[in-house]
């Protein structure tokens, strides 16, 4: 590293360009010499996508598990539900309520006049089970639909969980790779006194910090095609929008988190400190930015805060381009947020950074 920088110093007229280019190349070479870094950048997201893709793959509807409280007409009720996408069993009252509390069944049917259903209304699957079971029982008792109906089951592209998951994993990878790959490395160099030695080299702070950002930008050209290519080959994830726009969104996301990584590492003196700061910044986005589930699950009062998070903007923009075929205008607000985050965080990092 010192030899590279000294060579740059012998050409004063190209100092800024040479320092930045040589630093960026050095950072890329150092990355590929670390097998663990390569695994966490490429291997881990793929393994996670495979595991979650298998767990939430498209499959036939599972039978609804129902308990029928034992009574004179319990067997008649069970027979009416048999083979109707319902797995029903007759139990005494205490056992039925115990299974409901433990989650072994989602609904308890108490035969009689009127027929009673016990279920937890806060669980969506329990509410669906209540209407499904009641529909089957009423039809068994002779109920007819007032108007004829027809059903047609369809699966729209982009509507599967894996279509939702893959862009979220790409966003998560860009965040963690940019912040850990920049912030942790800078602090590690500081603890080893490597940054202090660079004071003798002809470079500016902005050159040194910008080399890390350039390195992350180059990796976007490798990471994003690998992850989306894997999703397409293995799970059939189709990119509906422009590949150029998808690359621009990914690049801007990497720059935004790269700037945050620089800012976090600008004053941290050891790896323990920077690790805590990284987790403090990333954990709210890991939980609330819609990586594994939609941000709409949170209360309305939290939505303005969640929408202001850079990872939320990145995930929303990636999903809009990939699943909805959105154009530049549709994701302009998310891009503006990411660009603002990148510029502000990098400017603040340059101002706060200290060699010592």
Secondary structure, DSSP 8 states (H G I E B T S, - for coil): -HHHHHHHHT-GGGHHHHHHHHHHHHHHHHHHT-HHHHIIIIIHHHHHHHHHHHHT-------EEEEEE-STTHHHHHHHHTTSSEEEEEE-HHHHHHHHHHTS-SEEEE-SSS-EEE--TTSHHHHHHHHHHHHHHHHHTT---SS---------TT-SHHHHHHHHHHHHHHHHHHHIIIIIHHHHHHHTTHHHHGGGSS--HHHHHHHHHHHHHHHHHHHHHHHHHHHHHHH-----S-HHHHHHHHHHHHHHHHHHHHHHHTT--SHHHHHHHHHHHHHHHHHHSSSSS-GGGS-HHHHHHHHTSHHHHHHHHHHHHHHH---TGGGHHHHHHHHHHHHHHHHHHHHH----
